[in-house]
Amino acid sequence: MTAVAPTSAEAQDPATVAGREVARLRATFATGRTRSLSWRRRQLRGIERLVGEREKELAEALAADLGRPAHYAWLGDIASTAAEAAYARRHLRKWMRRRSTTLPLSMLPGRGFYQYDPLGVVLVIGPWNYPVYLTLGPLVAAVAAGNTAVVKPSEHAPATSALLAHLIPQYLDPEAVSVLEGDAAVTQAILGERVDLAFFTGGPAIGKKVMEAAAAHLTPVVLELGGKSPVVVTADADIDVAARRIAWVKLMNSGQTCIAPDYVLVEESVKDRLVDGIVEALEQFQIGEPAAQPIVNQRQLDRLAPMLDGHGGRLAAGGRLGASGLSIEPTVLVDPAPDSAVMGDEIFGPILPVLGVRSLDEAIDFVTARPKPLGLYLFTGSRATRERVLAETSSGGVVVNHLAMHCLVPQLPFGGVGTSGMGAYHGEWGFQALSHRKAVLAKPAKPDPSLMYPPYGPRKMALLRRFF
C-alpha cells in the first residue's frame, strides 16, 4: 500500500502535530536512553550553554517582546536559568540514588527502598513575563528527572518563542525535547495526547483551564500561578532598606512578575516615611530610564489603566499612562479603598498600593481574609514578629527583610498554595516533582512460615494479631 502524504491543512492541524510529536517522544523514551546519568547531564549542560552562548540573541528577543533592558534580561532570565541548570547537574547523581528504608518486624527478612523513575513525556507550558527562565527552568527539572518533554512557549512573547524553537533543538537532544509554538489550541491538543505530566506557569484563570483539560486523562499537573503577594512592614523594621528593596523588586519587568509585591501593609507610625522612601527610590532607579514602564500588550494595558482611577486613595507618584506606546508610569497609591479595583485581582503591573494598618494583628487579619498568595514579604527587626507571621499566615513562600529572592535559591522549594498554585520545583524539589517515587519491597523466598497462610484458627489469629 502506498502511503498518502498529509495535506497542508493536516500538517498544520494542532491535534495532528501534537499527536505526531508526542508519539515521537514516547518512542524515544521507550528506548531507555533518557534514564542514564550521562544523558541527563548532557541536557543540563546544553541548557547552560544555550543561555550562555546565545545571551545576546535572547536579550534582543526579550527586548522585542517586553521592552526589557539587557541587564534585567541577564538577571531575570539568563543568570537564573544557568544557575538552576548548573545546580541540578552538580547534584544529580545524589538525587538519583535509591533510598533505603527500615522495615517493621513483620516484614523481615527483607529490604525496603524507593527510587525515582522518570514519568515519560511531560509538557512544559511557558509564560510570557519571564519567557526564558520560566520555560527553561521547568525543563531543567524535566530532563534532570529523565523525561522527554514537549515545550510550549508563550505566544504572547513571539520573538522569544521563535528563538527558543530555533535554539532548543541545537542544544538539547532533538529526539527527546520538542518545541511546539502556538496558542491555547496547541496546548489543548498536547494535553489531549495523554502526556504524563503538565507543568504550567501563568495566571489562575488559565491554570483552571489547564487543570480541567488534564483531568480528562487524569494527567497530574504542577501549577505555578500567582496572587496578590503582600508586604508587611512593622514599625521596628529598617524603613530605608525596606523602601529601596520594595521599589527595586516592583520595578523589575514593570511589575509583571508573579512574585512581585502587590500591595504593602505598613504600621501607621512609619507609613509616611516608607512612602517617601519608596518614591525617592523609584526616582533614583529610573535615572536614565524612560519615565513610563513598558507593558507587554494592549490587553494588559487596558486591564491596568482602570486601576489608576476610582481607587479612593492618594496618589504619591506616577499615575499616568506613557506618552507613547504601551507603558505606565511607576505608580504609588496610598490608602486606596480595600474594595477598589486595584485591591481586587493581582495587579501584575507597575502600580503599588500602600495601606496603613494600626497593628500587626490588623495586617495578619487583612492577609488571611484573602486568597493565599504565592509570596509573602515581611520587614521587621523582631524574631517574635517573624514567628507570628510564619505561624498565622499561609503562602507559597515567605521572605523576611527582602522580596522575591527565594525564587533564586535552588535549595528551597518554589510553589504556591491554594489559588496561587500546586506543586513545587527548583533544585531537588523539581527533580522529585517530575519523577515517580517508586516503592520497592524485596523479600527472600525463604523462610516461608505457614503462620501466614489459611486456614486461620483462633490460635493462629492470636499470633498474627501480636505479630502484625
C-alpha positions in Angstrom: 0.0 0.0 0.0 1.3 3.4 -0.9 1.4 5.9 2.0 -0.6 9.1 1.4 1.2 12.3 2.4 -0.7 14.6 4.7 -2.3 17.6 3.2 -1.0 21.1 4.2 -4.0 21.6 6.4 -3.4 18.3 8.2 0.2 19.1 8.7 -0.7 22.3 10.5 -3.6 21.0 12.5 -2.7 21.2 16.2 -4.1 17.8 17.0 -2.2 16.2 14.2 1.1 17.9 15.1 0.7 17.2 18.8 -0.1 13.6 18.2 2.9 13.1 15.9 5.3 14.9 18.3 4.1 13.1 21.5 4.3 9.7 19.7 7.9 10.5 18.6 8.8 11.5 22.2 7.2 8.3 23.6 9.3 6.2 21.2 12.5 7.9 22.3 11.5 7.4 26.0 10.8 3.7 25.3 14.5 3.2 24.2 15.5 4.0 27.8 18.3 6.3 26.8 16.9 9.3 28.8 17.3 7.3 32.1 21.1 7.5 32.2 23.0 10.0 34.3 25.2 10.9 31.3 22.2 11.8 29.1 20.6 13.9 31.8 23.8 15.8 32.4 24.3 16.5 28.7 20.9 18.1 28.5 21.6 20.2 31.6 24.9 21.3 30.2 23.1 22.1 26.9 20.7 24.5 28.7 23.7 26.2 30.4 25.4 26.5 27.0 22.3 27.8 25.3 21.7 30.7 27.7 25.5 31.4 27.9 26.4 31.3 24.2 23.2 32.9 23.0 22.7 35.6 25.7 22.8 38.5 23.2 20.1 36.9 21.0 18.0 36.1 24.0 18.3 39.6 25.3 17.3 41.1 22.0 14.2 38.8 21.8 13.2 39.8 25.4 13.7 43.5 24.5 11.4 43.0 21.4 8.7 41.2 23.4 8.8 43.0 26.7 10.9 46.2 26.3 13.3 44.7 28.9 16.8 46.2 29.2 19.7 43.8 28.7 20.8 44.0 32.4 17.3 42.8 33.5 17.3 40.2 30.8 20.5 38.8 32.3 19.3 38.9 35.9 15.7 37.7 35.4 16.2 35.1 32.6 19.8 34.3 31.7 21.7 34.0 35.0 18.8 32.4 36.9 18.4 29.7 34.2 22.1 28.9 34.1 22.3 28.7 37.9 19.3 26.3 38.0 20.8 24.0 35.4 24.3 24.0 36.9 22.9 23.2 40.4 20.9 20.3 39.0 23.9 19.0 37.0 26.2 19.0 40.1 23.8 17.3 42.4 22.0 14.9 40.0 24.0 11.8 40.9 23.0 12.1 44.6 19.3 12.8 43.7 19.1 9.6 41.5 20.3 7.2 44.3 18.0 4.7 45.7 17.0 5.5 49.3 16.9 2.5 51.7 14.3 2.4 54.5 13.8 0.4 57.7 11.2 -2.3 57.8 8.7 -3.3 60.5 9.4 -6.7 62.2 6.5 -8.3 60.4 8.3 -7.7 57.0 11.6 -9.2 58.0 13.7 -10.6 56.5 13.6 -8.3 53.5 14.8 -5.0 52.1 12.8 -1.8 51.5 13.9 1.1 49.3 12.4 3.7 46.9 13.8 5.1 43.7 12.9 8.0 41.4 11.7 6.9 38.0 11.1 9.2 35.0 7.4 9.8 34.2 7.6 9.7 30.4 6.5 12.6 28.3 6.0 15.9 30.1 4.5 19.1 28.9 6.1 22.5 29.9 3.8 25.5 29.2 5.8 28.7 29.5 4.5 32.2 30.4 5.2 35.5 28.6 6.6 37.5 31.5 9.9 35.6 32.0 9.7 33.5 28.9 13.2 32.1 29.1 13.6 31.4 32.8 10.1 30.2 33.4 10.2 27.9 30.4 13.7 26.5 30.7 13.6 26.3 34.5 10.8 23.6 34.4 12.6 22.0 31.5 15.7 21.6 33.8 13.5 19.6 36.2 12.1 17.6 33.3 15.4 16.4 31.8 17.1 16.0 35.2 14.3 13.5 36.1 15.0 11.7 32.8 11.8 12.6 30.9 11.3 13.5 27.3 9.5 16.9 27.0 7.3 19.0 24.7 7.8 22.7 25.3 5.1 25.1 24.5 6.4 28.7 24.8 4.0 31.6 25.2 2.6 33.1 22.0 2.5 36.5 23.9 6.3 36.6 23.7 6.6 35.7 20.0 10.2 36.7 19.4 11.4 34.7 22.4 9.1 31.8 21.5 10.5 31.6 17.9 14.1 31.9 19.2 13.6 29.0 21.7 12.0 26.9 19.0 15.2 27.5 16.9 17.8 27.1 19.7 16.5 24.2 21.8 16.9 21.5 19.1 20.5 22.7 18.7 21.5 22.4 22.3 19.3 19.5 23.6 18.6 16.1 22.2 16.1 16.9 19.4 14.6 13.4 19.6 13.8 13.8 23.3 12.8 17.5 23.5 10.3 19.1 21.1 9.1 22.7 20.9 5.6 23.4 19.6 4.7 27.1 19.1 1.1 28.3 19.0 -1.9 29.5 21.1 -4.2 27.7 23.5 -5.4 25.3 20.8 -1.9 23.8 20.7 -1.8 23.4 24.5 -5.2 21.7 24.4 -4.1 19.4 21.6 -1.0 18.3 23.5 -3.0 17.7 26.7 -5.3 15.6 24.6 -2.4 13.2 23.9 -2.4 11.9 27.5 1.0 13.3 28.4 2.4 12.1 31.8 2.5 15.5 33.5 1.7 19.0 32.6 3.7 21.9 34.1 2.0 25.3 33.7 3.2 28.8 34.8 0.7 31.6 34.5 -2.5 33.0 35.9 -5.1 31.2 38.0 -7.8 31.6 35.2 -5.8 29.8 32.6 -4.4 27.4 35.2 -8.0 26.2 35.8 -8.4 25.5 32.1 -5.2 23.5 32.0 -6.2 21.5 35.0 -9.7 20.9 33.5 -8.2 19.6 30.3 -5.6 17.5 32.2 -8.4 16.0 34.3 -9.9 14.3 31.3 -7.0 11.9 31.3 -6.1 12.1 35.0 -2.9 13.9 33.9 -1.1 15.2 37.0 -0.3 18.9 37.0 2.2 21.3 38.6 0.6 24.8 38.6 2.8 27.8 39.3 0.2 30.6 39.5 0.2 34.0 41.3 -1.9 36.1 43.5 -1.7 39.4 45.4 1.6 38.9 47.3 1.6 41.3 50.3 4.4 43.1 52.0 4.0 43.7 55.8 6.2 46.4 57.3 6.3 46.8 61.0 7.5 49.9 62.9 10.7 48.2 64.1 11.9 47.5 60.5 14.7 49.2 58.8 12.4 51.5 56.8 15.1 52.9 54.4 16.1 49.4 53.4 12.5 48.2 53.1 11.7 51.2 50.8 14.7 50.5 48.5 14.0 46.8 48.2 10.3 47.2 47.6 10.9 49.8 44.9 13.6 47.7 43.2 11.6 44.5 43.0 8.4 46.3 42.0 10.3 47.9 39.0 11.5 44.5 37.7 9.8 43.7 34.4 7.4 46.6 35.1 5.8 44.7 38.0 4.9 41.9 35.6 6.3 39.2 37.9 4.2 36.5 39.7 6.1 37.2 43.0 6.2 41.0 42.7 5.0 42.9 45.8 1.3 43.5 45.0 0.5 45.7 48.0 2.1 47.0 51.2 0.6 46.9 54.7 2.6 49.2 56.9 2.1 50.4 60.5 0.7 53.9 60.6 3.6 55.3 62.6 6.1 54.8 59.8 3.7 54.9 56.8 4.7 58.4 55.6 8.4 57.7 55.9 8.0 54.4 54.0 6.0 56.0 51.2 8.5 58.9 50.9 11.4 56.3 50.8 9.7 54.2 48.0 9.0 57.3 45.9 12.6 58.5 46.3 14.0 55.1 45.4 11.8 54.9 42.3 13.1 58.2 41.2 16.7 57.2 41.7 16.3 53.8 40.0 14.6 55.5 37.0 17.5 57.8 36.2 18.5 57.2 32.6 15.4 55.1 32.0 12.1 56.0 30.4 9.6 57.7 32.7 7.0 55.0 32.0 7.4 51.3 32.3 6.7 49.1 29.2 3.6 46.8 29.3 3.5 43.7 27.2 0.4 44.3 25.1 -2.8 46.4 24.7 -4.9 43.8 26.5 -2.7 44.1 29.6 -2.7 47.9 29.4 -6.5 48.0 29.1 -6.7 45.9 32.2 -4.3 48.0 34.2 -5.5 51.5 33.1 -8.8 51.5 35.1 -6.8 50.8 38.3 -5.3 54.3 38.1 -8.7 55.9 38.7 -11.5 55.5 41.2 -9.3 53.9 43.9 -10.2 56.4 46.6 -6.6 56.8 47.7 -3.8 59.5 47.5 -1.5 59.5 44.5 2.1 59.7 45.8 3.9 59.0 42.4 3.1 58.3 38.8 -0.5 57.7 37.9 -0.3 58.3 34.2 -0.1 56.3 31.0 3.0 56.7 28.9 3.0 59.5 26.4 3.5 57.0 23.6 3.3 53.2 23.3 2.3 50.6 25.8 3.5 51.9 29.1 2.5 53.2 32.6 4.5 55.4 35.0 5.6 53.6 38.2 2.7 54.5 40.5 2.3 54.6 44.3 -1.2 54.8 45.7 -1.6 55.5 49.4 -4.6 54.0 51.3 -6.8 53.0 48.3 -10.2 51.6 49.2 -9.9 47.9 50.1 -12.8 47.1 47.7 -11.3 49.1 44.8 -10.2 47.5 41.5 -6.5 47.9 42.4 -7.1 45.8 45.5 -9.1 43.1 43.7 -7.2 40.9 41.3 -3.5 40.6 41.1 -2.1 43.9 39.6 0.7 42.5 37.5 2.0 45.9 36.6 3.9 48.9 37.9 1.2 50.0 40.4 1.9 49.7 44.1 -0.9 50.4 46.8 0.4 51.2 50.3 -2.1 50.8 53.1 -1.7 51.9 56.7 -2.6 49.5 59.5 -2.8 50.1 63.2 -1.1 46.9 64.3 0.4 43.5 63.2 -2.9 41.9 64.2 -4.7 44.1 61.6 -2.1 43.2 59.0 -2.4 39.5 59.6 -6.2 39.7 59.5 -6.1 41.6 56.2 -3.9 38.9 54.6 -5.7 35.9 55.9 -9.1 37.2 54.8 -7.9 37.0 51.2 -6.8 34.1 48.9 -3.4 32.6 49.7 -0.7 34.4 47.9 2.4 33.0 46.1 4.7 35.1 48.2 4.5 37.0 51.5 7.2 39.5 52.4 7.9 40.7 56.0 10.1 43.6 57.0 10.7 43.5 60.8 13.5 43.6 63.3 11.7 41.2 65.7 12.1 37.5 65.7 8.8 37.1 67.6 7.0 39.0 64.8 8.6 36.8 62.2 7.4 33.7 64.0 3.9 35.0 64.4 3.6 35.8 60.7 5.0 32.4 59.8 2.6 30.6 62.1 -0.5 32.7 61.4 -0.4 33.1 57.6 -0.4 30.8 54.6 1.5 31.5 51.4 3.6 29.7 48.9 6.8 31.2 50.4 8.0 33.9 52.8 10.9 36.2 52.5 12.0 38.2 55.6 13.5 41.6 55.1 13.6 41.2 51.3 11.3 40.3 48.4 11.2 37.5 45.8 14.8 36.3 46.4 13.6 32.8 47.5 12.9 32.2 43.8 16.7 32.2 43.1 17.6 29.7 45.8 17.5 26.1 44.3 17.9 24.6 47.8 14.3 25.9 48.6 11.1 24.6 47.1 9.2 27.2 45.0 5.5 26.9 44.5 2.1 28.1 45.6 -0.7 27.0 47.9 -4.5 27.2 47.3 -5.2 29.6 44.4 -1.6 30.5 44.0 -0.7 27.0 42.7 0.0 23.4 43.5 3.3 21.5 43.5 6.8 22.9 43.9 10.0 22.9 42.0 13.6 24.2 41.8 16.6 22.0 42.6 15.8 18.6 44.0 12.2 19.7 44.5 11.8 19.9 40.7 13.5 16.6 40.2 11.1 15.0 42.6 8.0 16.8 41.2 8.7 15.4 37.7 9.6 11.9 38.9 7.6 9.0 40.2 8.8 7.9 43.7 8.5 4.1 43.4 8.4 1.9 46.5 10.2 -1.4 46.4 10.0 -4.3 48.9 12.3 -7.2 48.2 11.6 -10.4 50.1 13.6 -13.7 50.0 11.8 -17.0 49.1 12.8 -18.5 52.5 11.7 -18.6 55.2 8.1 -19.1 54.2 6.2 -19.7 57.6 2.9 -21.5 57.5 1.6 -19.0 60.0 0.8 -16.6 57.1 -1.5 -18.9 55.2 -5.0 -20.2 55.9 -6.8 -21.8 57.5 -6.9 -19.2 60.3 -7.9 -20.7 63.6 -8.2 -18.9 66.9 -4.6 -19.7 67.9 -3.1 -18.6 64.6 -5.2 -15.4 64.6 -4.0 -14.6 68.1 -0.4 -14.9 66.9 -1.0 -12.9 63.8 -2.6 -10.1 65.8 0.5 -10.0 68.0 3.0 -10.3 65.1 1.4 -7.5 63.0 
